[in-house]
């Protein structure tokens, strides 16, 4: 009885911790990360008249997957009809190939669209350089608290799910510091300004980014009489941000494109 229970427990644990073939997505796009000999036996023709071949950079699309096998087709080649005839087939009858799941996971990596999509979020621009075009007398810098909504467009590498570069357009409210030096007020105080900004962000890591922005601040009607020196004038913003939230990631499923031997 004890041996029976031990065997049953072993089977349950083996199934629970078995490597999941769900890592390979049905409809997913992948690229070969290595080249293999032409006679590599674990890649076989499933249907059609294709010639099994694995070359680094060639891109494929998964059409069927189970616990043991992956069936896929190549992306078409836009600039070489001989490769289409040899490996791809046609849109209506593409050549299909099969490979064991464990081999597929070792030899390929997911391929994503370069365009990562649109997003609405926020960026902090902690340092603003004002009056750069006004000479030394008009130059000023400050750390401003701004509440902005940003419309973000991201893109990046085919082999990374997160964007590496963002273009951002923002609109919001900014607290600005007024003083007798930069305005006609008699005392130091704060005011609110409508802010529009646009800029670019580079993400060296998924959780950190560096950005440069151009923006404009306009004081509201009740503060117009102070004649703030920087009202409506362009500023240069520099920001280094650290995010503690999981970055947005793209999915590698979707319409496939053209095959190119890209290595990045």
N, C-alpha and C positions, 0 to 999 in steps of 0.2 A: 504493500500500500504506500509506504514511504517513498519507494523508488518511482512508483507511478505518479505521485504528486510532484516529485522533483522533476520528472521528465515533462510533465504538463507545464510546470512553471518555466522550465527552460525553453519550451516551444513558444509560450506566450511572450517571454522576454525577447526571444530572437525575432519574433514578428514585430514587436513594438520598436525595437532599436535597429531594424533592418534599414539599410540605406534606401531612402525614398526615391523612386523614379520620378516623383512629382517635381523634382528639381528640373527635369526636362519638361518644358511646357508644350502642350499641344498648340500648334500654330506659332510657336516661338521661332525667332530668327537667330541663327548662330553662325559663327565663323570658325574655320579650322585654325588652330593656333600653332600647328606644326605641319610639315609635309611628311608624307609616308610613301614607301615604295609602291610602284604600280601594282605589284602582286600582293599587296596587303590583303590577307585572306579573310579578315573579319568584316570587310566592307563588301557587300554583295549587291548585285542588281536584283531588284524586286520585280520591276515590270518595265517594259520598253526595250530599247536597243542601246542603252547608254553604256559607257565604259567606266567602271568604277575607278575613282581617282581622288586622292586627297592632297591638296596643295595649300600651303599656308596662305591665309587671306581669302580663300574661296568661301562664299557665303551660301547658306542653305536654310531651308524652312521645314520645320517638323510637321508632317501630315498625320502621323500616328505614333503613339507611344504606349507601351505597357511595362510591366515589371522587368521584362527580359530584353526587349528590342525597341529600337527607334527606327521609324521609316521617315525618310526625308527626300526632298527634291532640291536641286540647286537653284539659286537665283539665276536669272537669264543674264547673258552677256550682251550689252548693247552695241559693242564695237567689234565683235568677232563672231560672225555667223558660224564658223567652223566649230567653235567651242559650244555653241548652242546645239548644233547637230550632234556633237559627240557626247555631251554630258547633260544637257538641259531638256531636250525634246521640244515640245510646243506648249502653248498656253492650254490647249484643250487636252493634250495627252503628254504631260511631263514625265520624264523618266523618274522612277522611284528606286531608292536605294535603302538598304537596311544595315544595321550595325547593332551589336550588343550595347545595352544602356551603359555599362561600366566603361566601355571603350569610348562611347560618345562623350561621356562626361569628362574623360581625360583629354580628349583631342580637340574639344571645341570650347568656345566661350560665347556668352550671349552678345548679340548685336542689337544696338538701339538706334533709334533715329537721332540724327544730330540735333534736330529741333526738339527741345524738351518740353515745350508747351508754355502756356500762359499761367500766370499765378497772380493772386492779389495778396500783398503782405506789407511788411514794413521794414525800412532800413533806418538805422540811426546815423546821422551825419554830425558827429560831435564837434568838429572843428570847421569853422567857416572863415574864410579870408575875404574881407570886404575892401572895396576901394582900390583894387589892384590897378585899375586904369586911371586913378586920380592922383597918382604920385605919392610921395612919402607923407604929405600932409593929410591925405584922405585915407591912407591905409589903416585898417583895423582888423583885429581877429577876435573871435569869441567862441565860447562853447555854448551852443544854443539848445534849449529843450524844444523839440518839435514833435508834434503828433501828426503823422502823415499816413495816408493810404497810398500804396505804390502798386502800379500796374507793371508787372514784370514779365519779360520775355527771355527765356533761357535757351541756351544751346551748348553743345560740348562734344566730347568724343563719342564715336560709335560704340566704344567698349566700356562706357561708364553710364550708369543709370541716372546719376545726378548731373545737373548743368554745371559747366565750368565757367561760363560767362553769362552775365545777365545785363540786359538793358532795362532801365527802370524809369518810369514816369510817375512823379508823385505830386499829390495835392494835399495840403493840410494847414495847420495853424502852428505858428512859432512864437515863442516868447522872446522878445528883443529887449535889450537894455538901453534905456534912454538916459542921457546925461547932458549937462551944459556943454560938454566937449563935442558931442556928435549931433546935437539938436538945439532948439531954442527953448528947451525946458529949463526951469530954474532949479530943479532938483533931480536927483537920480531916482528913476522909477522904471517899471517894466510896462510893456504894452504888447498887445497881440497883433500879429501880422499874418495875412494870407500868404502862403508859400506855394510856389510851383517849382519843381526841380526835375532835372533829367540827368542821367549819368550812366556809367558803366561799372560793373562789379566783377572782379576776378576772384575765383574761389580756389586757392591752392590746396585746401582740404575741404571736405564736406561740411565741417562745422566752423570754418573761419573764412572771412572774405575781406577783401580790400577794395574800396571804391573811391571814385572821383566823380563829383557832381557839379553841375552848374545850376544855380537857382536864383529866384527873385522873391523878395519879400515886399508886400504892400501893407502899410498900416491902414487900419480901419478909419472911417470917417471922423470919429470922435478924437483921433490923434493926429489928424492931418495938419493941424495948426502948429505942431511942434517943428515942422520942417526937418525931419530926420534926414541926415546926410545920405543914408543908404536906401531910402525909400524907392522901390522899383528898380534898383540897380543890381547888376549881376554880381553874384558871389561865387567863389570857388570852395567847394566842400571836399574834405578828405575824411574818410571813415575807415576804421578797422573794427569789424564786428565779429563777435563770437556768439554762435547760436547753441543753445542747449536743447533744442528741439530736433527731432529726426528730420533730415532734409527730404524734400520731395524727390521721389524717384520716378523715372519713366519705366514703361513696360516694354519688353522686347517682342511682344506679339504685334501683329498688324501686317499691312501690305508690305511685301518684300520689294526691293529695288533692283539695281543692276550690280553685277559682280565686278568688284575692283580689288586688286591686291593691296588693300590698305593695311598698314601695320600699326596704326595708332587708334 
